[in-house]
Amino acid sequence: MGWREDARAEIDGLKPYWVSKHCWSPRVIEPEGEDVLDLIVTLGSKRLAGRILALRLRYQADWQIAGRREAFVDPDDPASEGLEHWPPAGDPNVRGINPMHDPPCICLRGAWGYHSVLHPDRPMDNRSLLDLLLELQWVLNE
């Protein structure tokens, strides 16, 4: 099985209970001309007064080693990315989300920013997509 099939199997393995409970509405996009698979997941944030965020997790051939490349994008137009779509860096800030880092990244195991940018000495430990999304949802609500 190739990396693309592994990524799709992981995405398809998201437990419907958690998807429904958190209203994640995951969808997969395969941009033309790019060797990537994008998962867009919408997340609500109690910490940010109910703001709806859209997380794009980009799967590439090395995703199982380097992690899923993360970016927050416009919930209505996932092709639009930028700092304006990230949770704010000031108050109220969200633990583990670093929009002011270059590049902006998420410091949670399973994301590319954690394993490949901020903590390259630490393994990803086969962090599942569900584990990553549950932890991210938790920090957005704490």
PLY file of the C-alpha trace (Angstrom):
ply
format ascii 1.0
element vertex 142
property float x
property float y
property float z
element edge 141
property int vertex1
property int vertex2
end_header
0.00 0.00 0.00
1.31 3.49 -0.87
1.32 6.65 1.22
-1.86 7.95 -0.42
-3.80 4.79 0.40
-2.44 4.86 3.97
-3.58 8.48 4.33
-7.06 7.71 2.99
-7.34 4.69 5.30
-6.43 6.89 8.26
-8.98 9.54 7.29
-11.68 6.93 6.63
-10.91 5.44 10.05
-12.07 8.55 11.94
-14.68 7.38 14.40
-18.12 8.76 13.46
-18.92 9.34 17.15
-16.13 11.94 17.54
-16.75 13.51 14.13
-20.42 13.99 15.03
-19.79 15.08 18.63
-17.39 17.86 17.57
-19.09 18.70 14.22
-15.78 18.29 12.40
-17.17 17.63 8.87
-13.90 16.32 7.37
-13.46 16.47 3.59
-10.62 15.40 1.31
-9.29 17.52 -1.54
-6.65 16.47 -4.06
-5.27 19.65 -5.65
-4.55 19.20 -9.36
-0.91 19.14 -10.33
0.29 18.57 -6.75
1.43 15.30 -5.20
-0.55 15.90 -2.00
-3.80 14.93 -0.34
-5.48 17.59 1.80
-7.86 16.91 4.67
-9.96 19.92 5.68
-11.56 19.71 9.13
-13.76 22.41 10.62
-13.33 23.02 14.35
-15.36 25.16 16.72
-13.57 26.94 19.57
-15.20 27.71 22.90
-11.99 29.49 23.90
-12.35 31.87 20.94
-16.04 32.68 21.51
-17.34 29.99 19.16
-15.13 30.97 16.21
-15.14 28.33 13.47
-11.69 27.38 12.19
-10.76 25.18 9.26
-7.63 23.09 9.66
-5.92 21.79 6.55
-3.75 18.76 7.12
-1.63 18.13 4.05
-0.47 14.59 3.49
2.69 14.11 1.44
4.78 11.03 0.75
6.72 11.46 4.03
3.71 12.18 6.29
4.19 9.09 8.46
7.69 10.27 9.40
7.56 14.07 9.18
3.92 14.55 10.17
0.91 16.08 8.49
1.62 19.63 7.22
-0.76 21.96 9.00
-2.34 25.28 8.11
-5.52 27.02 9.10
-7.49 28.11 6.04
-10.69 30.00 5.26
-13.60 27.67 6.16
-15.47 28.80 3.02
-12.46 28.76 0.67
-9.78 26.23 1.70
-7.47 27.54 -1.04
-7.17 30.77 0.98
-4.60 30.43 3.75
-2.81 32.95 5.93
-2.36 34.19 9.48
-5.83 35.75 9.50
-7.27 32.21 9.62
-5.12 31.07 12.57
-6.14 31.46 16.20
-4.62 34.69 17.56
-1.14 34.71 19.07
-2.13 37.22 21.77
-4.85 36.96 24.37
-6.74 34.69 24.31
-3.99 32.49 22.91
-4.40 28.78 22.31
-1.78 26.49 23.81
0.24 24.60 21.23
-0.68 26.81 18.28
2.12 29.11 17.14
0.97 31.42 14.33
3.95 33.75 14.81
6.54 31.02 14.24
8.17 31.00 10.81
6.47 29.00 9.38
3.29 29.09 11.52
2.90 25.70 13.16
1.09 23.56 15.66
3.12 22.18 18.55
1.10 18.98 19.00
2.45 15.53 18.16
1.27 14.35 14.75
1.55 17.72 13.04
4.53 18.59 10.88
5.32 21.69 12.96
5.81 19.66 16.11
7.96 16.89 14.72
9.83 18.57 11.89
10.14 22.21 13.00
9.94 22.68 16.76
11.04 19.29 18.11
12.98 17.47 15.38
14.68 15.36 18.06
11.38 13.84 19.21
9.57 11.08 17.34
6.01 11.41 16.11
5.24 8.10 17.88
2.68 7.04 15.27
0.29 9.69 16.52
-3.10 8.94 14.98
-5.25 11.50 13.23
-7.96 11.00 15.85
-5.47 11.62 18.69
-4.28 14.83 17.02
-7.80 16.15 16.35
-9.05 15.33 19.85
-6.09 17.10 21.45
-6.48 20.09 19.13
-10.20 20.28 19.91
-9.40 20.12 23.62
-6.92 23.02 23.49
-9.36 25.08 21.40
-11.95 24.62 24.14
-9.85 24.88 27.33
0 1
1 2
2 3
3 4
4 5
5 6
6 7
7 8
8 9
9 10
10 11
11 12
12 13
13 14
14 15
15 16
16 17
17 18
18 19
19 20
20 21
21 22
22 23
23 24
24 25
25 26
26 27
27 28
28 29
29 30
30 31
31 32
32 33
33 34
34 35
35 36
36 37
37 38
38 39
39 40
40 41
41 42
42 43
43 44
44 45
45 46
46 47
47 48
48 49
49 50
50 51
51 52
52 53
53 54
54 55
55 56
56 57
57 58
58 59
59 60
60 61
61 62
62 63
63 64
64 65
65 66
66 67
67 68
68 69
69 70
70 71
71 72
72 73
73 74
74 75
75 76
76 77
77 78
78 79
79 80
80 81
81 82
82 83
83 84
84 85
85 86
86 87
87 88
88 89
89 90
90 91
91 92
92 93
93 94
94 95
95 96
96 97
97 98
98 99
99 100
100 101
101 102
102 103
103 104
104 105
105 106
106 107
107 108
108 109
109 110
110 111
111 112
112 113
113 114
114 115
115 116
116 117
117 118
118 119
119 120
120 121
121 122
122 123
123 124
124 125
125 126
126 127
127 128
128 129
129 130
130 131
131 132
132 133
133 134
134 135
135 136
136 137
137 138
138 139
139 140
140 141
